[in-house]
Amino acid sequence: MKIVVIGGTGLIGSRVVKQLREQGHEAIAASPSSGVNTVTGEGVAAVLKGAAVVVDVTNAPSWEDAAVMAFFKASTSNLLAGEAAAGVKHHVALSVVGTDRLLESGYFRAKIAQENLIKSSSVPYSIVRATQFFEFVKGIADLSTTDNKIRLPAALIQPMAADDVAAAVARVAAGPPVNGIVEVGGPEQFGLDDLVRRFVAARHDPREVISDPQAPYYGIKVSERALVPEASAALGKERFDEWLAHH
Ligand SMILES: NC(=O)c1ccc[n+]([C@@H]2O[C@H](COP(=O)([O-])OP(=O)(O)OC[C@H]3O[C@@H](n4cnc5c(N)ncnc54)[C@H](OP(=O)(O)O)[C@@H]3O)[C@@H](O)[C@H]2O)c1
């Protein structure tokens, strides 16, 4: 199958392209660096010609409220219009577990807008909601740091390796559209504070992690289970300690 991966140069996209090619598919990595810009529409019609499936693993360059909303609305609308015109049979998008519970954040309001555009389009679809990537834990630590101290609540998180996220996206892309949401998560749950404590210890990072029930996660208050998937979620294989040991 010809499968176009929009955002195919990114953290997840590059891994999805590699895995789909290993499975024998014609996977095309598309992004602004290869002349395909889903916000302006440049190059979209040409790259979609003959595609059976489109995987959208783009991310916005700015996460400022208005900018991220404008990005996901324009990118998703242009892409879905191009897919309808090209006769694409399956649109697969990567979203985040708990998106509907995190709407105090402008980023998640933009992800819900993306999901809603997909649900109301004529193109059959699958939305893969993944938990936070292990690769994202450093970003959580940095954003929660003030005066060399990291403050985080003990809310639960079930993170996963980017390779496992990509495997789930590739598996869904190679199958039939579910016209719904598929959840994927990591093999273990941690408190957010404990996860970041393990990360800084493994990196010999001198920052102290302080457990603080009032501390925000990425600027918003999260409830205890807001970030964890349903029990039915497919689980990635790689454990955080294994990942820490070889990254
Ligand atoms: N971070 C997490 O823990 C997490 C958890 C679950 C789900 N997600 C979701 O995972 C998705 C992918 O994240 P990621 O970390 O893999 O992203 P990433 O590494 O930042 O890659 C973003 C990709 O989007 C492309 N892109 C940017 N602007 C574009 C445009 N105008 N037109 C076409 N392509 C464009 C980039 O292309 P260039 O390289 O050419 O700039 C790049 O290939 C996001 O939608 C995010 O919401 C993230």
The ligand as a MOL file (V3000), in Angstrom:
LIG
                    3D

  0  0  0     0  0            999 V3000
M  V30 BEGIN CTAB
M  V30 COUNTS 48 52 0 0 0
M  V30 BEGIN ATOM
M  V30 1 N 4.7040 14.3250 23.3110 0
M  V30 2 C 3.9630 13.3410 23.7370 0
M  V30 3 O 4.2410 12.7440 24.7880 0
M  V30 4 C 2.7350 12.9220 22.9320 0
M  V30 5 C 1.9090 11.9160 23.4480 0
M  V30 6 C 0.8560 11.4450 22.6500 0
M  V30 7 C 0.6410 11.9960 21.3920 0
M  V30 8 N 1.4470 13.0030 20.9270 0 CHG=1
M  V30 9 C 1.1920 13.5100 19.5590 0
M  V30 10 O 2.1730 12.9920 18.6930 0
M  V30 11 C 2.2050 13.7760 17.5060 0
M  V30 12 C 3.5990 13.7920 16.9260 0
M  V30 13 O 4.5290 14.2960 17.8640 0
M  V30 14 P 6.1170 14.2540 17.6090 0
M  V30 15 O 6.7470 14.5120 18.9470 0
M  V30 16 O 6.4980 13.0440 16.8240 0 CHG=-1
M  V30 17 O 6.3240 15.5640 16.7000 0
M  V30 18 P 7.6910 16.1860 16.1660 0
M  V30 19 O 8.8710 15.3060 16.4290 0
M  V30 20 O 7.7470 17.6140 16.6520 0
M  V30 21 O 7.4640 16.2030 14.5760 0
M  V30 22 C 6.5230 17.0740 14.0150 0
M  V30 23 C 6.4180 16.7640 12.5320 0
M  V30 24 O 5.4150 17.6280 11.9870 0
M  V30 25 C 5.9370 18.1700 10.7860 0
M  V30 26 N 5.2680 19.4420 10.4860 0
M  V30 27 C 5.3540 20.6080 11.1710 0
M  V30 28 N 4.6520 21.5740 10.5210 0
M  V30 29 C 4.1160 20.9800 9.4130 0
M  V30 30 C 3.3300 21.4570 8.3380 0
M  V30 31 N 2.9320 22.7420 8.2640 0
M  V30 32 N 2.9860 20.5950 7.3510 0
M  V30 33 C 3.3870 19.2800 7.4000 0
M  V30 34 N 4.1490 18.7670 8.3860 0
M  V30 35 C 4.5070 19.6280 9.3810 0
M  V30 36 C 7.4290 18.3400 11.0570 0
M  V30 37 O 8.1100 18.5030 9.8130 0
M  V30 38 P 9.5890 19.1470 9.6650 0
M  V30 39 O 10.5270 18.1570 10.2920 0
M  V30 40 O 9.8050 19.2970 8.1920 0
M  V30 41 O 9.5240 20.4530 10.4070 0
M  V30 42 C 7.7230 17.0090 11.7310 0
M  V30 43 O 7.8690 15.9760 10.7860 0
M  V30 44 C 1.6170 15.1530 17.9180 0
M  V30 45 O 0.4300 15.3880 17.1900 0
M  V30 46 C 1.3190 15.0140 19.4070 0
M  V30 47 O 0.0970 15.6430 19.7710 0
M  V30 48 C 2.4810 13.4510 21.6730 0
M  V30 END ATOM
M  V30 BEGIN BOND
M  V30 1 1 1 2
M  V30 2 2 2 3
M  V30 3 1 2 4
M  V30 4 1 4 5
M  V30 5 2 4 48
M  V30 6 2 5 6
M  V30 7 1 6 7
M  V30 8 2 7 8
M  V30 9 1 8 9
M  V30 10 1 8 48
M  V30 11 1 9 10
M  V30 12 1 9 46
M  V30 13 1 10 11
M  V30 14 1 11 12
M  V30 15 1 11 44
M  V30 16 1 12 13
M  V30 17 1 13 14
M  V30 18 2 14 15
M  V30 19 1 14 16
M  V30 20 1 14 17
M  V30 21 1 17 18
M  V30 22 2 18 19
M  V30 23 1 18 20
M  V30 24 1 18 21
M  V30 25 1 21 22
M  V30 26 1 22 23
M  V30 27 1 23 24
M  V30 28 1 23 42
M  V30 29 1 24 25
M  V30 30 1 25 26
M  V30 31 1 25 36
M  V30 32 1 26 27
M  V30 33 1 26 35
M  V30 34 2 27 28
M  V30 35 1 28 29
M  V30 36 1 29 30
M  V30 37 2 29 35
M  V30 38 1 30 31
M  V30 39 2 30 32
M  V30 40 1 32 33
M  V30 41 2 33 34
M  V30 42 1 34 35
M  V30 43 1 36 37
M  V30 44 1 36 42
M  V30 45 1 37 38
M  V30 46 2 38 39
M  V30 47 1 38 40
M  V30 48 1 38 41
M  V30 49 1 42 43
M  V30 50 1 44 45
M  V30 51 1 44 46
M  V30 52 1 46 47
M  V30 END BOND
M  V30 END CTAB
M  END
